[in-house]
């Protein structure tokens, strides 16, 4: 009965979200639309041996082999719908048949996300049998603002990918560890950027599957070489299925060079709301002050504020090489990995550690896209309904992360769409969390009452900043004197929210005792 109720609730939400997505069929589409069309053409028109060498288009294949095979499967359907879609030299082809096919393919693959959400809600109902939790989680995940913007307007397949991630997490919760490892290994071979959260999987599975835990921590003498080999063989098998053909053809180096193109530079052309955005601003301010007061000479060549994607030197502060971002990311995740290993580690702590790994990759990673914030916001949805401090972190980082996606839709025609959708999703989030976190007898104080005064002030300032960027700046400046200012303000203002949420969530993970889920508790 519980499963039937959960399935019905999530299915209704999914169908409603699909109807809304269909309204966006003729909406703006980014170059990612052509990227995936080109990948359909590559995998359909060329033998496997040429997939990772083809460069007719600038949008070369740079995802792992499993995603290439996924595109190959889609191409078999695409050629039936419109054979022009899969022609290699038919660059930027976007007939209505092409648009409908690619848009509907994203909606269809969202079924993976639906299944994962249903599975998690069934698991949650074993601890709290209340429909309001299922409804809120269904809305937060199946009608997620970030996924709407990035997948169904901008164009990508993140719904499917995060569905696989959530399914892997559910299997961990169910103590079906090998299945959890299998799905995550498949995910890594669909999109390699999930490699950032792999340390959480490694530590948790090594501790909970290969060792036994006593009263005072892991008992080293209980290490099971058989379980370790079984886990290792499973993961290696998945990777061999993916990379094996390219290893056999001597193309592993070529594939890896496509997957890890470090020559793209520290920051994307539009800065993600992370630590490096603040670093870039500090560099620009230092160069301005240095030039004004004659403190140091500044190169007239474009700094990181020029908006270019390639390798560009900072003007005053030290330029950041790729190894530095990797080192900072490892340093940022090390304490939470130690905490995961040394303390009692229920699956909930694994999920908390996974979120922290996502935070670290977004804040300190190399050439981070603004879309990568979903590696934090999507899994954090699962925790937001459980404790007040997690709901606070989720609310702040979701506001900051979603506003950070605004520049993806830069055309005036999309201004109303992204604003209304953001307001609706944010209101539902706030109202839902308010209802869940406070018993009915304690209602009062407004829907922001579960946040601190500082967090409420920050959200108000963040929204005011966006009112200026979206509505006032075009009227006051007309894009002539300071065309970069809205992007700069968006990146910097959102960065503070992401960093604040990370710090609060990290402090809670390190110092708060491992807790069990109790509704309406701190």
C-alpha positions in Angstrom: 0.0 0.0 0.0 2.8 2.4 0.9 4.5 1.7 -2.4 1.3 2.2 -4.4 0.6 5.5 -2.7 4.2 6.7 -3.3 4.1 5.6 -6.9 0.8 7.4 -7.5 2.0 10.6 -5.9 5.3 10.7 -7.8 3.7 9.7 -11.0 1.2 12.5 -10.9 4.0 15.0 -10.2 6.0 13.6 -13.0 3.1 13.8 -15.5 2.4 17.4 -14.4 6.1 18.3 -14.9 6.1 16.7 -18.3 3.2 18.8 -19.4 5.1 21.9 -18.3 8.2 20.7 -20.2 6.2 20.4 -23.4 5.4 24.1 -23.2 9.2 24.7 -23.7 9.4 22.7 -27.0 9.9 25.9 -29.1 12.0 27.7 -26.5 15.6 28.9 -26.7 18.2 26.1 -27.1 21.9 26.5 -26.5 24.8 25.2 -28.5 24.5 22.0 -26.4 21.5 21.2 -28.6 23.9 21.1 -31.6 26.5 19.3 -29.5 24.2 16.4 -28.9 22.9 16.4 -32.5 26.5 16.2 -33.7 27.1 13.3 -31.4 24.1 11.5 -32.9 25.7 12.0 -36.3 29.2 10.9 -35.2 28.0 7.7 -33.6 25.7 6.9 -36.5 27.9 7.7 -39.4 31.3 6.6 -38.3 32.8 3.4 -37.0 33.7 3.2 -33.3 37.4 3.6 -34.1 36.8 7.2 -35.3 34.3 8.4 -32.7 36.9 10.2 -30.5 39.0 11.5 -33.5 36.2 13.1 -35.5 36.5 16.9 -35.5 34.4 18.2 -38.4 32.5 20.2 -35.9 34.0 22.1 -33.0 31.6 20.1 -30.8 33.7 16.9 -30.6 32.7 13.9 -28.6 34.0 14.4 -25.0 31.9 12.2 -22.8 32.8 8.6 -21.7 32.0 5.6 -24.0 28.8 4.6 -22.3 27.3 8.0 -23.2 28.6 7.6 -26.7 26.7 4.3 -26.9 23.7 6.0 -25.5 23.9 8.5 -28.4 24.3 5.6 -30.8 21.1 4.1 -29.6 19.3 7.4 -29.9 20.7 7.8 -33.4 18.9 4.5 -34.5 15.6 6.2 -33.7 16.7 9.6 -35.0 17.4 8.3 -38.5 13.8 7.0 -38.6 12.3 10.3 -37.6 14.5 12.5 -39.8 17.6 11.2 -41.7 19.0 14.7 -41.9 19.7 14.7 -38.1 22.5 12.1 -38.4 24.4 13.5 -41.3 27.8 14.5 -40.2 28.2 17.7 -42.3 24.7 18.9 -41.6 26.0 21.3 -38.9 23.4 23.3 -36.8 20.5 21.4 -38.3 17.4 22.2 -36.3 14.2 21.3 -38.2 11.0 20.9 -36.2 11.4 17.1 -36.4 14.9 17.4 -35.0 13.8 19.7 -32.2 10.9 17.4 -31.3 13.0 14.3 -31.3 15.7 15.7 -29.1 13.4 17.4 -26.7 11.2 14.3 -26.3 14.3 12.1 -25.9 15.2 14.1 -22.8 11.7 13.8 -21.4 11.7 10.1 -22.0 15.0 9.5 -20.2 13.6 11.4 -17.2 11.8 8.2 -16.5 15.1 7.0 -14.9 14.8 9.9 -12.4 11.1 9.1 -11.7 12.0 5.5 -10.8 14.9 6.6 -8.6 12.7 9.1 -6.7 10.0 6.5 -6.3 12.5 4.1 -4.8 13.9 6.6 -2.4 10.4 7.7 -1.3 9.5 4.1 -0.6 12.6 3.8 1.5 11.7 7.1 3.4 8.2 5.9 4.1 9.6 3.0 6.2 10.7 5.7 8.7 7.9 8.3 8.3 4.6 7.3 6.7 3.4 10.8 5.8 2.4 11.9 2.3 3.8 15.4 2.7 7.3 14.1 2.6 6.7 12.3 -0.7 4.9 15.2 -2.2 7.7 17.7 -1.3 10.5 15.4 -2.5 8.7 14.7 -5.7 8.4 18.4 -6.4 11.9 19.2 -5.4 13.4 16.5 -7.7 10.9 15.9 -10.5 10.1 19.6 -11.0 13.5 20.8 -10.1 14.2 24.3 -11.4 17.8 23.5 -12.3 16.8 20.5 -14.4 14.0 22.4 -16.1 16.4 25.2 -17.2 19.5 23.1 -18.0 17.8 20.0 -19.6 14.5 21.2 -21.1 15.5 24.7 -22.3 19.3 24.9 -22.4 19.4 21.2 -23.4 21.2 18.3 -21.7 20.4 14.9 -20.2 21.1 15.5 -16.5 17.7 14.1 -15.4 18.8 10.6 -16.5 22.3 11.0 -15.0 21.1 12.2 -11.6 18.4 9.5 -11.7 21.2 6.9 -11.9 23.1 8.7 -9.1 20.0 8.7 -6.8 19.3 5.0 -7.7 22.8 4.2 -6.6 22.3 6.1 -3.3 19.0 4.2 -2.7 20.8 0.9 -3.1 23.4 2.1 -0.6 20.5 2.9 1.8 19.1 -0.5 1.3 22.5 -2.1 2.0 22.6 -3.5 -1.5 26.2 -2.3 -1.8 27.2 -4.1 -4.9 24.2 -2.8 -6.8 25.0 0.7 -5.6 28.6 0.3 -6.8 27.5 -1.0 -10.1 25.1 1.9 -10.8 27.8 4.4 -9.8 30.4 2.8 -12.0 27.9 3.0 -14.9 27.3 6.6 -14.1 31.1 7.4 -14.2 31.2 5.9 -17.7 28.3 8.1 -18.8 29.6 11.4 -17.4 33.1 11.5 -15.9 32.5 14.7 -13.9 30.8 12.5 -11.2 34.3 11.3 -10.5 34.5 14.1 -7.9 32.1 12.3 -5.6 33.8 8.9 -6.1 35.9 9.3 -2.9 32.7 9.1 -0.8 31.8 5.9 -2.5 35.2 4.4 -2.1 35.6 5.1 1.6 32.0 4.1 2.5 32.0 0.9 0.5 35.5 -0.1 1.7 34.4 0.4 5.3 30.9 -1.0 5.3 31.2 -3.8 2.7 34.8 -5.0 3.1 35.2 -4.5 6.9 33.1 -5.1 10.0 32.5 -2.3 12.4 32.8 -2.7 16.2 31.9 -0.4 19.1 35.0 1.6 18.6 35.2 1.8 14.9 36.5 -0.3 12.0 38.0 -3.6 13.0 41.0 -4.1 10.6 41.2 -7.8 11.4 37.7 -8.3 9.9 38.8 -7.2 6.4 37.3 -9.6 3.8 39.6 -10.0 0.8 36.8 -11.9 -0.9 34.3 -9.0 -0.6 37.1 -6.6 -1.7 37.8 -8.6 -4.8 34.1 -9.0 -5.6 33.7 -5.2 -5.4 36.8 -4.5 -7.4 36.0 -7.1 -10.1 32.5 -5.6 -10.5 33.8 -2.1 -11.0 36.7 -3.2 -13.3 34.2 -5.2 -15.4 32.0 -2.0 -15.9 35.1 0.0 -16.9 36.3 -2.7 -19.3 32.9 -2.9 -20.9 33.2 0.9 -21.5 36.8 1.5 -22.3 37.8 -2.0 -23.4 37.2 -1.6 -27.1 39.2 1.6 -27.2 42.1 0.0 -25.2 42.1 -2.8 -27.7 42.3 -0.3 -30.5 45.2 1.6 -28.8 43.0 4.7 -28.4 42.8 5.1 -24.6 45.1 8.1 -24.6 43.0 9.9 -27.3 39.8 9.2 -25.3 41.3 10.5 -22.1 42.5 13.6 -23.9 39.0 14.4 -24.9 37.6 13.7 -21.4 40.1 15.9 -19.6 40.9 19.0 -21.7 42.9 21.0 -19.2 43.7 23.6 -21.9 40.3 25.1 -21.5 41.4 27.4 -18.7 40.6 27.9 -15.0 37.1 29.4 -15.5 34.3 29.1 -18.0 33.5 32.2 -20.0 30.7 32.9 -17.5 32.2 32.4 -14.1 30.5 29.8 -12.0 29.5 31.0 -8.5 32.5 29.5 -6.7 35.8 30.4 -5.0 37.6 31.3 -8.3 35.0 33.9 -9.1 35.9 35.7 -5.9 39.6 35.1 -6.7 39.2 36.7 -10.1 37.4 39.7 -8.6 40.2 40.1 -6.1 42.8 40.0 -8.9 40.9 42.6 -10.9 40.6 44.9 -7.8 44.3 44.5 -7.1 45.1 45.4 -10.7 42.9 48.5 -10.5 44.4 49.6 -7.2 47.9 48.9 -8.4 47.4 50.9 -11.5 45.8 53.8 -9.7 48.5 54.1 -6.9 51.4 52.9 -9.0 52.0 49.9 -6.7 52.9 47.5 -9.4 52.9 47.2 -13.2 49.9 45.5 -14.7 49.9 43.7 -18.1 47.4 45.3 -20.5 46.6 41.8 -21.9 43.2 40.3 -21.0 42.9 39.0 -17.5 40.4 36.5 -16.3 37.7 39.1 -16.5 37.9 39.2 -20.3 35.4 36.3 -20.6 37.7 34.1 -22.7 37.8 30.4 -22.2 41.5 29.7 -22.9 44.5 29.8 -20.7 44.8 33.3 -19.4 47.1 34.7 -16.9 45.9 36.6 -13.8 47.2 40.2 -13.7 48.4 40.4 -10.1 47.5 37.3 -8.1 49.3 34.0 -8.9 47.8 32.2 -11.9 46.3 28.9 -11.0 47.5 25.7 -12.8 45.3 22.6 -13.0 47.2 20.7 -10.3 46.4 23.4 -7.8 42.7 23.0 -8.3 43.0 19.3 -7.9 45.0 19.7 -4.7 42.6 22.2 -3.2 39.7 19.9 -4.0 41.4 17.0 -2.3 42.2 19.1 0.7 38.6 20.2 0.9 37.2 16.7 0.9 39.8 15.0 3.1 38.3 15.9 6.5 34.9 14.6 5.6 36.4 11.4 4.3 38.3 10.9 7.5 35.1 11.6 9.5 33.2 9.1 7.3 35.9 6.4 8.0 36.5 7.0 11.7 32.9 7.5 12.9 29.8 5.4 12.8 28.7 5.6 9.2 25.0 5.0 8.4 24.0 5.6 4.8 22.8 9.1 5.7 26.4 10.1 6.5 27.5 8.7 3.2 25.0 11.0 1.5 26.2 13.9 3.6 29.8 13.2 2.5 28.8 12.8 -1.1 27.2 16.3 -1.0 30.4 17.7 0.5 32.4 16.2 -2.3 30.1 17.9 -4.7 30.5 21.2 -2.9 34.3 20.9 -3.1 34.3 20.1 -6.8 32.1 23.0 -7.6 34.0 25.5 -5.4 37.6 24.6 -6.3 37.4 22.5 -9.5 39.0 23.4 -12.8 36.8 25.0 -15.5 33.6 24.5 -13.5 30.4 25.2 -15.3 27.5 26.9 -13.4 25.4 23.8 -14.2 27.7 21.7 -11.9 25.9 23.2 -8.8 23.3 20.5 -9.4 25.8 18.0 -8.1 25.1 19.6 -4.7 21.5 20.7 -4.9 20.0 17.4 -6.3 21.4 15.0 -3.7 20.9 17.6 -1.0 17.1 17.5 -1.7 17.0 14.1 0.0 18.4 15.5 3.2 16.6 18.8 3.3 13.4 17.2 4.6 15.1 15.6 7.5 16.7 18.3 9.7 16.5 22.0 10.0 20.2 22.7 9.5 20.2 20.7 6.3 17.0 22.6 5.1 18.8 25.9 5.8 21.8 24.8 3.7 19.6 23.5 1.0 17.6 26.7 0.8 20.5 29.0 0.6 22.6 27.0 -1.9 19.5 26.4 -4.0 18.7 30.1 -4.2 22.3 30.9 -5.0 22.8 28.0 -7.4 19.5 28.6 -9.3 20.0 32.3 -9.6 23.5 31.4 -10.8 21.8 29.7 -13.8 20.0 32.8 -14.9 22.7 33.9 -17.4 22.2 30.6 -19.3 19.0 32.1 -20.6 20.2 35.5 -21.7 17.6 36.4 -24.3 14.9 38.9 -23.3 12.2 36.4 -24.4 13.3 34.0 -21.7 13.4 36.6 -18.9 9.8 36.1 -17.8 10.0 32.4 -18.0 13.1 31.9 -15.9 11.9 34.5 -13.3 8.4 33.1 -12.9 9.7 29.5 -12.7 12.3 30.5 -10.1 9.7 32.3 -8.0 7.3 29.4 -8.1 9.9 26.7 -7.3 11.3 28.8 -4.5 7.9 29.5 -2.9 7.0 25.8 -3.0 10.4 24.9 -1.5 10.0 27.4 1.3 6.4 26.5 2.1 7.1 22.8 1.9 10.1 22.9 4.2 8.2 25.2 6.6 5.3 22.7 6.9 7.6 19.7 7.3 10.0 21.3 9.8 7.4 22.8 12.1 4.5 20.9 13.7 1.1 22.5 12.9 0.8 23.8 16.5 4.0 25.8 16.0 3.1 27.4 12.6 3.8 31.1 12.6 6.6 33.5 12.0 6.5 33.2 8.3 7.8 30.7 5.8 11.4 31.9 6.3 11.4 31.3 10.0 13.5 28.2 9.8 16.4 30.3 8.4 18.7 32.5 10.5 18.4 36.3 10.3 21.7 36.4 8.4 20.4 33.9 5.8 17.1 35.7 5.4 19.0 39.0 4.9 21.3 37.3 2.3 18.4 35.9 0.3 16.8 39.3 0.3 20.0 41.0 -0.9 20.5 38.2 -3.5 17.0 38.7 -5.0 17.5 42.5 -5.0 20.7 42.1 -6.9 19.0 40.0 -9.5 16.2 42.6 -9.9 18.9 45.1 -10.7 20.7 42.7 -13.1 17.6 41.6 -15.0 15.5 44.7 -15.0 17.2 47.9 -13.9 20.6 47.5 -15.5 19.3 47.2 -19.1 17.4 50.4 -18.5 20.1 52.4 -16.7 23.1 51.3 -18.7 21.7 49.9 -22.0 24.7 47.5 -22.2 27.1 50.3 -23.4 29.3 51.2 -20.4 29.3 48.2 -18.1 27.9 45.2 -20.1 29.8 42.8 -17.9 28.4 44.1 -14.6 25.3 41.8 -14.4 27.4 38.6 -14.9 29.9 39.9 -12.4 27.3 40.7 -9.7 25.5 37.4 -10.3 28.7 35.3 -10.0 30.0 37.1 -6.9 26.7 37.4 -5.0 25.9 33.7 -5.6 29.4 32.7 -4.6 28.9 33.9 -1.1 25.7 31.8 -0.7 27.4 28.7 -2.0 30.4 29.1 0.3 28.2 29.9 3.4 26.1 26.7 2.8 29.2 24.7 2.3 30.8 26.0 5.6 27.6 25.4 7.6 27.0 21.9 6.2 30.6 21.0 6.7 30.6 22.1 10.3 27.5 20.1 11.0 29.0 17.0 9.4 32.2 17.2 11.4 30.8 18.2 14.7 27.2 17.0 14.9 26.6 13.5 16.1 25.3 10.9 13.7 21.6 11.1 13.9 18.6 9.0 13.0 15.7 10.6 11.2 13.0 12.0 13.5 10.4 14.2 11.9 10.3 17.8 13.2 13.6 17.6 15.1 16.7 19.7 14.9 
